[in-house]
Amino acid sequence: MLTVNFSNTFSQSRQIEKDKGDFYFEKSKGNWNEKSMIWKLSADRATIRLGYFRGDCCGSVPTSEQITAKINLDTVFYNLNTTRHPDCRTEIGLCGSAIDFVIDTKKYPNYKNMVFHNIATKGIK
């Protein structure tokens, strides 16, 4: 149960609850090319890099503020909530963002057993 993996799952819900007290997402403070999915412990918090997201600058790259998530047992269901801007010119540059997941280790002492599922909202009306 020490495996942390990613998978895309389709959901019927656009919004997922967000609990700022126990866990949150933040723009990574590390180098953009650091390895992902390695836990780093700091006081009563643990941080893991979800990944480096790259794409056009028209809304396809997530920001930490727009990500929503819910923890159910040992699974983190998260939604990147990216929304493309229809009038944006995609040929103008590339953007990127490294996102970290931060969790309270006192509330979730088995944080190393967490499994991450990216909830996609494609096809939802």
C-alpha positions in Angstrom: 0.0 0.0 0.0 2.9 2.4 -0.4 2.1 2.9 -4.1 1.1 6.3 -5.3 -0.3 6.3 -8.9 -2.2 8.5 -11.2 -5.2 7.6 -13.3 -7.8 9.6 -15.2 -11.4 9.0 -14.0 -14.5 10.6 -15.4 -16.9 12.2 -12.9 -20.4 13.4 -13.0 -19.5 16.3 -10.8 -17.6 19.5 -11.8 -16.8 20.6 -8.3 -15.1 18.6 -5.6 -15.0 19.8 -2.0 -11.9 21.6 -0.9 -10.6 21.4 2.7 -7.9 24.1 3.2 -7.2 23.1 6.8 -6.1 19.5 6.2 -4.7 19.7 2.7 -4.2 22.1 -0.2 -2.4 22.7 -3.5 0.3 25.2 -4.0 2.7 26.4 -6.7 5.8 24.4 -6.3 8.6 26.2 -4.5 11.2 23.8 -5.9 12.9 23.6 -9.3 10.5 22.9 -12.2 12.4 19.7 -13.2 12.4 18.0 -9.8 11.1 14.5 -9.7 7.4 14.1 -9.1 5.6 11.9 -6.5 8.3 12.0 -3.8 7.1 13.0 -0.3 9.0 15.7 1.5 8.4 16.1 5.3 8.4 19.6 6.9 7.1 20.0 10.5 3.5 18.7 10.6 3.1 18.9 6.8 4.1 16.6 3.9 4.5 17.8 0.3 4.5 15.9 -2.9 4.9 17.2 -6.4 2.0 16.2 -8.6 3.8 17.1 -11.7 4.9 19.8 -14.1 2.0 20.8 -16.4 2.8 22.4 -19.7 0.6 23.7 -22.5 -0.7 26.8 -24.3 -1.3 30.0 -22.3 -5.0 29.9 -23.0 -6.1 28.1 -19.9 -4.8 24.6 -20.5 -2.3 24.8 -17.7 -3.7 24.4 -14.2 -3.0 26.8 -11.3 -2.9 25.7 -7.7 -5.9 28.1 -6.9 -8.2 26.4 -9.3 -7.6 22.8 -8.3 -10.3 21.2 -6.1 -10.0 17.9 -4.3 -11.6 15.5 -1.8 -10.0 12.8 0.3 -11.9 9.6 0.7 -10.1 7.0 2.9 -6.7 6.7 1.3 -7.6 8.3 -2.1 -7.2 11.9 -3.2 -9.7 12.7 -6.0 -8.6 16.0 -7.6 -9.8 18.1 -10.5 -7.4 20.4 -12.4 -10.4 22.6 -13.5 -8.7 23.9 -16.6 -10.9 26.0 -18.8 -9.6 27.1 -22.2 -10.3 30.7 -23.2 -12.1 30.6 -26.6 -10.8 33.9 -28.0 -7.1 33.3 -27.0 -4.5 32.8 -29.7 -2.8 29.5 -28.9 0.1 30.0 -31.2 1.5 32.7 -28.8 3.9 30.8 -26.5 3.9 28.0 -24.0 3.1 28.1 -20.3 4.0 25.7 -17.5 3.3 25.2 -13.8 4.6 22.8 -11.2 1.9 21.9 -8.6 2.5 20.5 -5.1 0.0 18.8 -2.9 0.5 19.6 0.9 -1.2 17.5 3.6 -1.4 17.7 7.4 0.5 14.6 8.7 -1.2 14.7 12.1 -4.7 14.4 10.5 -3.5 11.9 7.9 -0.6 9.9 9.5 -0.7 7.3 6.6 -0.2 10.0 4.0 2.5 7.9 2.2 -0.3 5.4 1.3 -2.3 8.0 -0.6 -3.4 7.2 -4.1 -4.1 10.1 -6.5 -6.9 10.1 -9.1 -7.3 13.0 -11.5 -11.0 13.5 -12.1 -11.7 14.6 -15.7 -14.8 16.6 -16.5 -14.8 16.0 -20.3 -18.2 15.2 -21.7 -20.1 16.7 -18.8 -23.0 19.1 -19.6 
